[in-house]
Amino acid sequence: MSGKPKDLSDFFTRKANEYNQPDFIKADPICIPHLFNKQQDIEIAGLFAAIFAWGNRTIIIKKSKELLQLMDHAPHDFILNHTDKDLRRLEGFKHRTFNTTDLLYFISFLQYHYSNHPSLESAFTKWMSAGDETIEQALTGFYHYFFSLEHVPARTRKHIASPEKNSSCKRLNMYLRWMVRKDNRGVDFGIWENISASQLVCPIDLHVARVAKRFKLLERAPVDWLAALELTSYLRKLDKNDPAKYDFALFGLGVVEKF
């Protein structure tokens, strides 16, 4: 591998296409929103699956399905119309450090938002300005909006990342990739219209960072927001309109192929 952009573009495009296909879905957390057809159900199921997405993928999928079963496999209807008795069913739900306290606040926020808006997209786009190069302001605004209700549990704040805290925002960037990218390959949904694929920031974790450094796409050592921007800046050299598609290649090389 020479490291020239054209060589890398051909290689990473080939790898992205290898993983960006329907067979990828069943073993990945994106299978959770794929259980639904209604847009709001896709958004809500996708958000929980993304927030749960650290650690073993099999367990992430199992816990996401467990939560959706508690919501009668109708998350949007549950969010808007649950009773106190329905909420009691959720007591004891836990995934790693995400517990019932966190879940109940998430439900309160989602009920508030969906009572006033038809889609979760506006929770991100309302903070953006014309000409934003990336979704940084969308993520920062979403964090403050999400925690704008009264009586926010202090412990719940750790479950929503923000560029202001120099987090890589890996899980939210992955969620936005799911909702925004349109390529008709059957994996990402492309159901949001007001964020461009060119504005997406590539999700980055230790696996992706390791592969990126091996190919000299990334110099920064900490896996943080600045690293996510640095990596995405390079990926824009390969495809300025859709840099996040290379998440498939980097993920596949790092997690599946242990490159």
Secondary structure in CASP SS format (residue, H / E / C, confidence):
PFRMAT SS
TARGET T0000
AUTHOR 0000-0000-0000
METHOD secondary structure of the structure
MODEL  1
M C 1.00
S C 1.00
G C 1.00
K C 1.00
P H 1.00
K H 1.00
D H 1.00
L H 1.00
S H 1.00
D H 1.00
F H 1.00
F H 1.00
T H 1.00
R H 1.00
K H 1.00
A H 1.00
N H 1.00
E H 1.00
Y H 1.00
N C 1.00
Q C 1.00
P H 1.00
D H 1.00
F H 1.00
I H 1.00
K H 1.00
A H 1.00
D C 1.00
P H 1.00
I H 1.00
C H 1.00
I C 1.00
P H 1.00
H H 1.00
L H 1.00
F C 1.00
N C 1.00
K C 1.00
Q H 1.00
Q H 1.00
D H 1.00
I H 1.00
E H 1.00
I H 1.00
A H 1.00
G H 1.00
L H 1.00
F H 1.00
A H 1.00
A H 1.00
I H 1.00
F C 1.00
A C 1.00
W C 1.00
G C 1.00
N C 1.00
R H 1.00
T H 1.00
I H 1.00
I H 1.00
I H 1.00
K H 1.00
K H 1.00
S H 1.00
K H 1.00
E H 1.00
L H 1.00
L H 1.00
Q H 1.00
L H 1.00
M C 1.00
D C 1.00
H C 1.00
A C 1.00
P H 1.00
H H 1.00
D H 1.00
F H 1.00
I H 1.00
L H 1.00
N H 1.00
H C 1.00
T C 1.00
D H 1.00
K H 1.00
D H 1.00
L H 1.00
R H 1.00
R C 1.00
L C 1.00
E C 1.00
G C 1.00
F C 1.00
K C 1.00
H E 1.00
R C 1.00
T C 1.00
F E 1.00
N C 1.00
T H 1.00
T H 1.00
D H 1.00
L H 1.00
L H 1.00
Y H 1.00
F H 1.00
I H 1.00
S H 1.00
F H 1.00
L H 1.00
Q H 1.00
Y H 1.00
H H 1.00
Y H 1.00
S C 1.00
N C 1.00
H C 1.00
P C 1.00
S C 1.00
L C 1.00
E C 1.00
S H 1.00
A H 1.00
F H 1.00
T H 1.00
K C 1.00
W C 1.00
M C 1.00
S C 1.00
A C 1.00
G C 1.00
D C 1.00
E C 1.00
T C 1.00
I C 1.00
E H 1.00
Q H 1.00
A H 1.00
L H 1.00
T H 1.00
G H 1.00
F H 1.00
Y H 1.00
H H 1.00
Y H 1.00
F H 1.00
F C 1.00
S C 1.00
L C 1.00
E C 1.00
H C 1.00
V C 1.00
P C 1.00
A H 1.00
R H 1.00
T H 1.00
R H 1.00
K H 1.00
H H 1.00
I C 1.00
A C 1.00
S C 1.00
P H 1.00
E H 1.00
K H 1.00
N C 1.00
S C 1.00
S C 1.00
C C 1.00
K H 1.00
R H 1.00
L H 1.00
N H 1.00
M H 1.00
Y H 1.00
L H 1.00
R H 1.00
W H 1.00
M H 1.00
V H 1.00
R C 1.00
K C 1.00
D C 1.00
N C 1.00
R C 1.00
G C 1.00
V C 1.00
D C 1.00
F C 1.00
G C 1.00
I C 1.00
W C 1.00
E C 1.00
N C 1.00
I C 1.00
S C 1.00
A H 1.00
S H 1.00
Q H 1.00
L C 1.00
V C 1.00
C C 1.00
P C 1.00
I C 1.00
D C 1.00
L H 1.00
H H 1.00
V H 1.00
A H 1.00
R H 1.00
V H 1.00
A H 1.00
K H 1.00
R H 1.00
F C 1.00
K C 1.00
L C 1.00
L C 1.00
E C 1.00
R C 1.00
A C 1.00
P C 1.00
V C 1.00
D C 1.00
W H 1.00
L H 1.00
A H 1.00
A H 1.00
L H 1.00
E H 1.00
L H 1.00
T H 1.00
S H 1.00
Y H 1.00
L H 1.00
R H 1.00
K H 1.00
L H 1.00
D C 1.00
K C 1.00
N C 1.00
D C 1.00
P H 1.00
A H 1.00
K H 1.00
Y H 1.00
D H 1.00
F H 1.00
A H 1.00
L H 1.00
F H 1.00
G H 1.00
L H 1.00
G H 1.00
V H 1.00
V H 1.00
E C 1.00
K C 1.00
F C 1.00
END
